[in-house]
Amino acid sequence: MAHKAKFTLNVTTAGFLASTMLSAAPVFAQDDDASRASLDTIVVTARKKEESLQDAPVAVSAFSGEELNVRGAVDISDATAGVPNVTFESSGATSGLSAAPTVFIRGLGQADFVINTDPGVGTYVDGVYLGRSIGSLADLLDLERVEVLRGPQGTLFGRNAIGGAVNLISAAPSTDGFEGRVSFAGGSRTYLHGTASLNLPLGERAALRVSGFGRHRDGFVDALQYDDFQLGEENVYGARAALRILPTDNLTIDIAGDYSIRRDSPAAVVPRLIGNAGVGGDGIDASGIPIASRFNTGGPPPNPPVPAGFGRPAGAICNTAALRNSSPDCFGNFYLGNGFQSNALFTGIDGAPIEPEQELDVYGVSGTITLDTPFGTLKSITAYRGFDSMFFNDVDFTPFILLHNLNLPFNQDQFSQEFQLVGSGLFGGRLQYVVGLYHFEEDGIETISLLSPLAPPAAAQTTLPLFQDTDRVIDNKSQAAYGQVTFDVTERLHLTGGIRYTEETKDIFFEQTRSVGAVLNTAEGSLTIDDVSPMVNISYDVSDDIMAYFTFSEGFRSGGFASRFPDGLVTPLPSFDPEFVNSYEIGFKSTLFNNRVRANFAAFLTDYSDLQVTAGSPAIGGSILTQNLADATLKGVELEIDAAVTDNLRLDFSLGLLDDEIDSVLGDTLTAGSTNQTFTISADSELPYTPSVNANLGFTHFLPVSFGEFRTRFDWFYVSSQQLTIENHPLTLQDGYNRVNANLTFTPKSGAVDFTLGARNLTDAEFSTAAAINTNASTVSTNVSRPREIYGQLTFRFGK
């Protein structure tokens, strides 16, 4: 079995990187009067309070909204691309929905989209947690900054931040003056993108800020069963409005609302293998369990006969690999494309072919009240968010209806309330504190229709392809209380301790209806978990410009219940336990050469207990579900360097090294559909989305001329080989790849307009961002990357 390259991390490695980072920093000719002679100060709220990036003793990367514009970033996956040991990819390999992202930080995350699978990385918009992965692929609309926190954030950020947190902070309304920005872009594959933002003061005590965007991108995977239709097309529009009211000098009221609409074609998913997902098998097992086996036997399929128009002719012989790979009457690799093609034929609930449109509406309102008191800053954040969606997927990738999934509908609503008190001043100002209370509740429903005329028991099914409807209904609640204090033992030594108590209740209800025999099954499950998540941090200011720290933290993600039951609901519902991590991290942050170089380093070790993975299970016919796999250890190092090399040249570099090791496996196998579709998970297996190396090298160069200024931005990204599934199938191993973005911007002397020519994925690198193995359909598929995109952009600025 192919494995990704691994590295060995030890004290020598970490020390070498640290010493190299300091000794290799360049020496610059100083010019303190030059406008770009030093690096900007970045303010973050990684510890629920505003502080300099270099003063926060945590592993956090931050990008201002303007920096993201310079880099040509479009959505949150672009914003996180240069962060060490972070994977944030548009997904859809299982769902067929491009807006169901895959997010991992330091090897911890989640790839499944179903409504009862919790994220492993928390995504926050203006302090509001997004409860599901669907709807979290946010566009970068009028942001002040993006923060990416690496490592467990259980104390301050709470539920499901076991891998880390992505924090989006919107630009706030300002009473300082009228200003705005409008941008239009167009490019290859009919790329069209427009954004606009306007800040409008409403007197001295109020201000309104409104913004909007729209984007279209053509698809890039040919749907061969259609005349003119491509997968991967994007059509997304959105708007946001924020009102700030300042009744008094110490009271601020912020009210905000947003709404976005996506109308995309299915995700750019292509088959890599059809008819035999197993490794080394012949794919003709006639056990009657895998759908592919029922289709590729030596004679007509077992009862019933395939309905007209939904399968191969009765009597067709498909009992050899050669026939399956050459005959249009057989289910097999005959229907593979060239890597950017798909023979999928999408249908509605009645089995009639359609040209599908994936729908996703995301909305939310929030109210934040901030009051300065003698005890500190008291903040209340009240928010309601939700999404409505419907999407289609063909997981057999043929013109036949063997296995189609329709999510009609997939909806979620959530309400959250948080109170925070952030203060200082005790013990002569040596004690700072953060305390809070948090409440979260959500409900949702996912109705998934399975179209599969060959699936058992279909003995009487001869007309309609519908096999079963399954309603998954969730009702979750979470409450927490947390506190964190920092005590300045001396002027240079700082001790921080934090703790969070969380109690979660999860209720789930399943209702399954069969189209044959009017069989109705129901099942329900309920669980309650409470957990205490502590954190200890020690930081020491080696000098005014160098700080070293050590952190121990814990995190958890609660358990849950299985989701998929192809052969009928199982009672009691299969469940999985919570997973836990203990994280140990050392690091330092430095600002060198008169604020011309910022160099930050972290080394970590994470003990992972009861690791949750998503894969098939022999217990329920190979159906995909979440299970506790093993105990594991993840360790790595992270390096980030920003340098003002000259007054007009900025360099930035990031490097993440990651090593994963499965310490003990709790079960023998995770996937089965037949004997040639079983995958054994062992200590030699690779955890998914754990590339050994990811790196980013970028530069921004400014060239002043008499009539304005040219700005060049270049980004090189490298990701080493990695497995995209826990089964470690050879076809889901993604080789290492390089990717390049670049743009050139001209700004006339007026400064009111920018002209940009840019390219994303300039070298047209081809790679997969997600993968799925479906043992019932006996297929292997991957999401393919978006090809090179050349674009031009025009930006206007007005006002102050």
N, C-alpha and C positions, 0 to 999 in steps of 0.2 A: 504494500500500500504506500502511496506517495505521502510524504510528510513535508511540512514546511520546514524551512531552515530555522534552527534554534540558536540561541546564544546563552552563554553561562554568565550569570550575574554574581559577583562577589564583591567584597570590600575593595579589592584591588581595582576592579572595573570602575566602581563608583568613584573611588579616589582619583583614578587616572583621568576620568572625564572632568571631574571638578577642577583638578589642577591644570589640565589642558585648557579649560574654558577661561581661566584667569590669565595664564601665561600667554595664551595666543591672542588675547584681546589687543587690537591694534593701537598704536600710539598716533595721536592726531595733532595736527597743528591747531592750536587753540585760537578761537576768535569769538570771544564772549559777546561781541556786539552783533554777530551775524544772526539773522532771523531764525535760521534752522541749525544753530550751532549746538543745541542740546535737545534732549528728548522731552516730549510733553509728559506732564504728570497725569497718570490715569487714576481716577477715583472709582472704587468698586464698593459693592455692598455685600460681599461674600460672607460677612459675619453680621448681617442685618444692620450694619451701621456704615456710614460713609467713612472711608479711609483710603489712603494711597495704596495702589497695588503693591508697592514695595514694602509697605508697613504691615500688610496682612500676612501672617505666618501660615499660609495655606497654599496649596497648589491650585492656582487659578490663572486662567488666561482671559484677557479682556481686549475688546476691539471697539473703538468708537464708531458711531454711525458714519462719520466722514471717512474713516479708514476703510470701512466695508465698501463704501462707494468707490474709493480709489482702487480697491481690489476687484471691482466688478462683481461683487457678491449679489445674488438674487434672492436666495432663501436661506434658511437656517443651516442647511447642509453645506452651503458655500461658506458660511461664517465660521463653521467649526472645522473646515478642511485642514487648516494649518495648525491644529492643536495636538500636542503629543498624546499618543495612545487613545485617540478618540475616533470612533466610527459613527457617522451620522449619514445614512444613505436613504434615498428614496427607494422604497421597497415595492412589494406586490407579488412576489413569487408564489405565495400561497393565496393571497386575497384577490389578486388581479387589479388592486387599487394602488395607483402611484403614490397617493398621499397616506400610505400606511408605512411609516418609516421604520428602519432598523437602526437602533441606537445602542452603542456599547462604549463604555469608558473603562479602560484598564481591564478589558476582558469581561466586564459585568454589564448585562443588558438584557434585551428581549427582542426576539425576531417574530413572534406570533402576533397576530392582529386581533384574535377573537375577543369578545367583549368581557370575558372573565379572566383574561390574562393581564396582569399588572405590568406597567413599564418597570424596567430596572434602572432607568435614569430619569430623574424628575425634570420636567420642563415647566418653566414658570414664565408668565407674562405679567410684568408689573406686580410681582409678588403673589400672583394667583397660580396655583398648581393646576396642571391639565391632567385629568384623571386617566385618559386613554391615549394610546399611541396615535390612533386616527385623529386627525385634527391638530396634531402637534407639529406638522411640517409647515411652520409659519413663514410667511414672506417677510422680508426685512423692510417693513413699512414705517418710515419716519422714526427710526430708533435713535436713542441717545447712545446706547452701547449694548454689547452682548458679553456676558460673562460665562465662562465654562469652568465649573468647579470639578476637580478630579478627586476621586476617592469618596468613601461613604460620607454623606452629609446628614446623618440621622438625627443629630442633636438639634440643629437649627432649621433644617429643611424638611425633616420628617419622612413621611411615608414614601416608600419606593424610590428613595434616593440612595440606594445601596451602592450604585456605581458612581454616582456623582449627580450634578445638576447643571442644567443649561438655563440661564437667567436672562430674559429679554427685558430691557428697560426702555420704554418709549420716551420720546422727547416730550417734555411737559409744556403746557401753555405758559407763556411769559407775558408780563405786563410791560416789559422793556421797550417794545416797539413792534410795529407791523413788519412782517417779513414773510417770504414764501420761496418755494422752489418748485420748478416744473421740469420734468425730464421725459424725453421721448427717445426710444431706441428701436432699431429695426435691423434685421440681418438675415442670414441664411436660414433655409427651411421656414420661411415666412415668420421668423422671430419678430414679434412686436411687443413692446413693453413700455408702458407709460406710468409715471408716478407724479403725484402732486401733493404739496403740503402748504398750509397757510396758518400763520400765527396772527391772531387778531386780538389786540388788547381791548378790553371793555371797561375803560376807565382805569383808575389806579388800583382797584381792588378785585379785578376779575379779568380773565383772558380765556379765549376760545382757540383751540387748535384743531384743524380738520385735515385729513389726508385721505388719499385714495390711490388705487393702482389697478392696472389691468395687464394681463400678459397672455400671449398666444404663442405656442410653438407647434409646428407640424410634428407628426409622428415620424418614426424612423425605422420601424419594423413592418415590413409588408405583410398584410393579412391576405394570403393568397386566395382565399375563398371569396373574396370581394373584388369588385371592379376597381375601386379607388378608395382604399381605406388603410390606414396605418395605425399601429399601436404606438403608444408613447406620446400621443398628442396632449398638449396642455391648453386649457382655457380657464383662467382663474381671474377673479375680480374681487375687490374688497374696498372697504372704507372704514375709517375710524374717526371718532369725534371725542374730544376731551375738553372739559370745562374745569377751570381752576378758579375758586372763589377764596378771597382772603378777608374774612369778616373782621379780623383783628390782626395785630402784628404777630401773635403767637398761635393763630389757628388757620389751618389750610384745609380746604375741602376740594377733593378731586373726584369728578364724576366722568366716567369714560364708557364708551360702547363701541363695539366693532362687529362687522359682518363681512363674511367672505363667501364666495360661490365658486365651486369648481365644476366644470363640465368637460371631463377628459375622455379620451378613448381608453380602453384597457391598458394596463401597464405593459412596458416593453419586455414581456416574458417570452422566451423561446425554448423549445424542447431541445434537450441534449441526448435523450434516449427515450424511445417509445416501445413499449411492449415487453420490456424486461428491465425493471429497475435494479435487479440483483446483480451482484458481481460474480461473473463466471457461470451463471446459470443459463439454461436454454429457453426459459420463458414459456414453456408449453405445459407446465404443471396443470393437470385437469381436475384439481381438487374442488373446483367450483367456488373458491373463496376469492382469489384475485380476479378482478374483472377482465384483465388481459388474458388470464388463463382460460376463462370461459369463451373468449373470443378467438383465441389462437390454438384451438384443438384441431385434431385431424379431420373433423367433420363438422356438421352444423353445430351451433352452440347448444348446450343443454337447454332444457325447457326454461322459458318458452322460446319459440322462434323469435328472432329479432323483428320488431315492428318495421313495416315497410318504410324505407327512407332513413332508417336510423342505424343501419348496420350493413354488413357484407351480405352478398347473396347466399341463400341457404345452399349448403353443399360445397361451398368454396373450401379449398384445401389450403390451410395456413399452418402446417405442422413443421415447417423448417424455417430457420433464420433467413435463408435465401428468399423464400416466398414472402415472409413478413417484410423483408427489406426491399422487395421489388414489385409486389402486387398491390394495386389500389384497392383490392377487395379484402386485404388483410390489415390487421392492426399492428403497426410496427414502424421501423425506421424509414419506410418508404415516404413517410410524411415529415421527415426532417427537412428543414430548409438549409440555407447557407449560413446560418448564424444570425441573420437579420431578417428572417422570414418565419411565418407561422401559418399552418394550415387550420388553425382553430376556427371553428364556426360557432358563433355565439347565438344563443336562443333565448326566447322568453320562457315564461312558466309553462306555456302550452307546447313547447318544443319547436315553435316556428322560428326560423332564422331571423335575426335582427342585426342591425348595425348598432352596437351598444354604446351608451353614453353613461360613464360612471359619474354619479352625482354626489357631491359633498357640500353641505352648507354648514359653516361654523359661525357661531355667534356668542356674544357675551357682553355683560354690563358689570361695572364695578363701581364701588364708592369707597374712597379712602379719606379718612379724617385724621389729620395730624395736629396734635396739640402739644405745645411746649409747656411743661409744668416744672415746678421746683424740683421734682424727682427725676426728670428726664423727659424724653420725647415719647409721648403716648400715641400709638397709631392703631386705628381700626381699619381692617380691610374686609369689605363685604363684597361677595362676587357671585354671580350666576353665569354659568357657561353651558354650552351644549353643542351638539352637532346632529344633523340628519343626513343620512347617506343611503345609497343603493348602488350596488355594483355587481358585475357579472364576471364569471371566469369559466374557461374551458380547460380542464386539467388533463384531457386526453390528447389535445392538440391535433385532432383529425376532423374530417367533415362528418364523422359519425357522432351520435350522442351516446358516449359510453359513461362519461362522468363529467357533469357540469354542476358548478356551484353558483347559486344566485343568492345574494344577500339583499333581501327585499322585505323590510327595511333593516337598517343598522343605525340605531339612534341612541343618544346618551344625553342626560341632563345632570348637572351638578350644582351644588350650592356649598360655599365655604365661607367661614367667618374666622378671622384671626385678630387677636389683640396682642400688641407688642409694646413693651416699655424698654427703651434704650436710654441708659443714663450713666453718669459718672459724677465724681465730686466727693465721694466718701473717702475717708482716710486721707484727707488733703489732696484729693484728686487722683489718688493712686489706684482706686478701684473703679472699674467700668463693668457694667452689667447689661444683660439682655434677658428679659423674661417674657413669656408669652403663653397664650392659650389658643388652641386651634380646634376647629370643628369642620368636618367635611362629610358630605353625604351625596350619593349619586344613585340614579336608577337608569336602566337602559334595557333595550331589547334588540336582539339580533335574530331575525327570522331567516334561516338559511334553507333554501330549497335545493334538494339533491335530485338531479335528473340523471337516471341511470336504469335503462330498461333491462340490462343484464344482471343487475344486482339482485341477490336473493333477499326475501322470497318474492319473486315476481311471477309465480306460476300462471296467474290469470291475466297478467298485464300484456296486452297486445296492441293497444292503441296509443295511450299517452306515455310519454317518456318519464313523467314524474314518478320518482320512487318514494320520497318522503319529504315532509316539512318538519323542521325542528325549530322551536322557539326557545331561545336562551334569554332568560329574564334575570337581571341582577338588581340587588338592593343592598348597597354597601354604606357603612358608616365608619368614621374614624374620628377619635377625639385624642387630644394630646395636650400635655403641659410640659413646658421646657424652660430651662434657665442656663445661662452661661455667664461666668464672671471672669474678668481678667484683673490680676493684681500685679502692680509694678513693685516687685520685691526690691529692686534697686532701679536706678535710672536706666540700666541696660538689661536687666533680667526681668522677664515677664512670665507669669504663670497663669494659664487659662484652664478652667475646668467647666464642663457642661454636662447636662443630663436631660434626657427627654423620656417621658412616660407616654406610651401610646396604647390605646385600646381600639381594636378594630372588630367589626362584626360584618360578616359576609353572608348574604342569603341568595340562593340561586334556585330558579325553578325552570325545569325543562318540560316541554310538551312536544311530543312527536306524533305526527299523523302519517300513516301509510296510505298510499293511493290504492293499494290492493287489500281487500278484505276489511277496509275501514277500521284498521287496528289503531287504537289510541293508547299511547303510553305517556305517563307522567312520572317525574322524579324530582326531588328537591333535596337541597343540602343547606346546612347552616354551620358556620364555625365562628368562634370568637378567639381572638388572640390578644394578649397584652405583652408588652416588651419594654425593657428599660435600655436605652441607648446612651452610653456614656462617652465622653471625649475628654482627653487630657492633652494639653499643648504647653510646651516650654519653648520660649524664644529668647534669644540673647543677641543684643546689638554688639557685634564684635567691634564695630566702629560706627561712625555716623553714616557710613555708606554700605555696610555689610551686616546682614542679619542672618543668624542660623536658627533652625527650629527643629523640634521633634514633636510628632503627633501620634497618639493612639486613639483610634475611634472604632466604634461598632456601628453596624447597620443591619437591617433586616428587611425582608420582603415577605409578606404573609402568604400563607398557603391558599389552596383553592380546590376546585373540582374539575374533572375532565369535561371536555366540550363535545367530542365527536363520537357518534355511536352508529356505525353503518348497519349493524345487525340488530338494532333494537336497544332501547335504554337499559342500562345496567343498574340494578338496585342491590345494595346501596351504591351510590355514585362513587366511582373511583376518585380518590382525592390525593393531593400531594401536600407535604408539610412545608412550613416556612423555611426559608433559607437565611443564613446568617453569615456575616463577615466580621473578622477582626483585622484591622488595618494598622500597620506600623509604617511611619513615614519620617524620613529625615530630609532636610533641605536647607538651602540658603538662598538669599536674595541679595544682589549687589548692584550698586549704582556707581560706576567707575568713570575715571577720566573726565572729571568736571561735568558729570551728567551726560556724557556722550555715549556711554555703554550701559545697558541694563542686561544683567546676566542672572538668570534664575535656574536653580537646579533642584531636583527632588529624586529620591530613591525610596521605593516602597516595597513592602511585602504584605500580601493579603492572604489570610487563612479563610478559606471558603468552606462552609459546612452545609450539607444537604442541598447541594447545588441543584437548582431547577433547570431542566432542559426540556425542549419541545421536540418530540420524535414519535414514531409509531410505537404501538404496543401490541404484542401477541395476545394479550388478554382480551382485547376488543377488536380482533380481526385486522390488526395492522393500522388501526385508525390513529391519527396524530393526536397526542395529548401531552400535557406537561407532567413531568415526573421528577422525583428527586433522584439524581444520578449518582452523586459521589461527593466526597470531600476533595478539595483541590487547593493548590497553592499558586498564586500569581505574584510575580515580582518583576520589577522593572526600574528603569531610570528615565528621567525626563529633563530636557535641557531647552531653554529658550534664551535667545540672545537678540537684542535690538541695539543697533549702533548707528550713530550719526557719524559716518566715516568722514565726510566733508560737510560744508554748509549746504550742499545740494545733493548729497547722496546718503540715503538711508538703507541699511541692510537689516534683514531679520531672518533668523534661523531657528528652527525647532527640530527636536529629535526625540522620538519615543522608542524605547527598547522594552520589549515585553516577553516574558517567559511564562508559559502555563504548564502545570503538571497535575495530572489526576492522581491523587494519593491513594484513594480506595474507592472501588466501585460497589454501589449498593445492590446492583442487579447484574445479571449476565448479559441480557440482550434488551434492546429497546425497540427494534423494528422487525416486523414479520408480516408477510402476506402469504408466502409459501416458502418452501425450503430454500429456494434460490433468491429469496428476498429478505434474508435475515442479516442484520448487521450487528456484530458483537462490539460492545464498548468495553475497552480495557484501559489500563494505566498507560498504554502506548498511544491512545487516541488523543487527537487534538481538540481542544475546545474551539468552538466557532468564533470568528471575528477576533482572533488574537494574533495579528501579524507580529512577527518578531521585531520588525523595524517599520516605523513610519517617520518621514522627514519632510520638511518644507524649507526651501531657501527662496527668499524673495528680496527684491530691491525696488526702491522708488528713487528715481533720478529727476532732478529739476534742472531745466536749462533756460535761464532767463535770456530774453532777446529784447531788442529795442521796442518791439511792438507787442510784447506779452511774455508768455512763458510756456514751454513744453514740459510735460511731465510723463515719464515712462514708468510703467509698473510691470514687473515680471515676477511670476511665481512658478516654481518647480516643486512638484509633489512626488514623493515616492512611497509606495506601500509594498512591503515584501509579501511573499506567498502566504496564504491563509486558507483555512477550511471555512466554508460557508454553511456547513451542516454538521451536527454532532455525529451523524452516521459516517462521516469521513469518506464519502463516496469519491472515487477518482474524478468523476465529472463535476464535483462541486468543490474541487481544489482550485482556487484562483492563484495563478502564478503572479509573481511580483510584477509591478508595472510602474511606469512613469507618466505623469500628466503635467501639462504646461498651460498656464493662462498668461496672457499678456495684453496690455493696452497702452495706447499713446493718446495723451490729452493735450489740447492747446487751449490756453486761456488768454484772451486779449487783455490789454492793460486795464480796461474797465473793470475786469473781474466779475462781470455780471453774467457771463456765458462760458460754457465749456463745450468743446468739440472733441469727441472721443472716437477712436477706431480701436476695436479690441477683438480678442479671440479667446474663447474658452475651449479647453482641450485642443490646443493648437496643433499638436502632433497627431491628432485623431487616434488616440490610444483606445484600444478595445479591451474591456474587462467586464467582469460580472460584479454586481453590487449585492445580490441576494440569490438564494437557491432554494429549491424544494424537491423533496423526494416523496412521491405519492405511491405508496405500495398497493393501494387499491386499484388505481388506474395503471400502475406499473410504468410510471414516467419519471424522468429526471428533467428539471427545468432550471433556468437561471434568468435573472434580470440582466439585461445588457446595458452598458453605459451609453449615455447620450454622445453622439459623434461631435466632431468639431463644429463650433458655432462662431461664425464671423459676424460682427455687429458694428453699427455706428450709433452714436448716442449724442444727443444735443440736450444740454442742461441750462436752464435759465434760473437766475437768482434775483430777487428783488426785495426791496425794503431795507431795513437797517443793516 
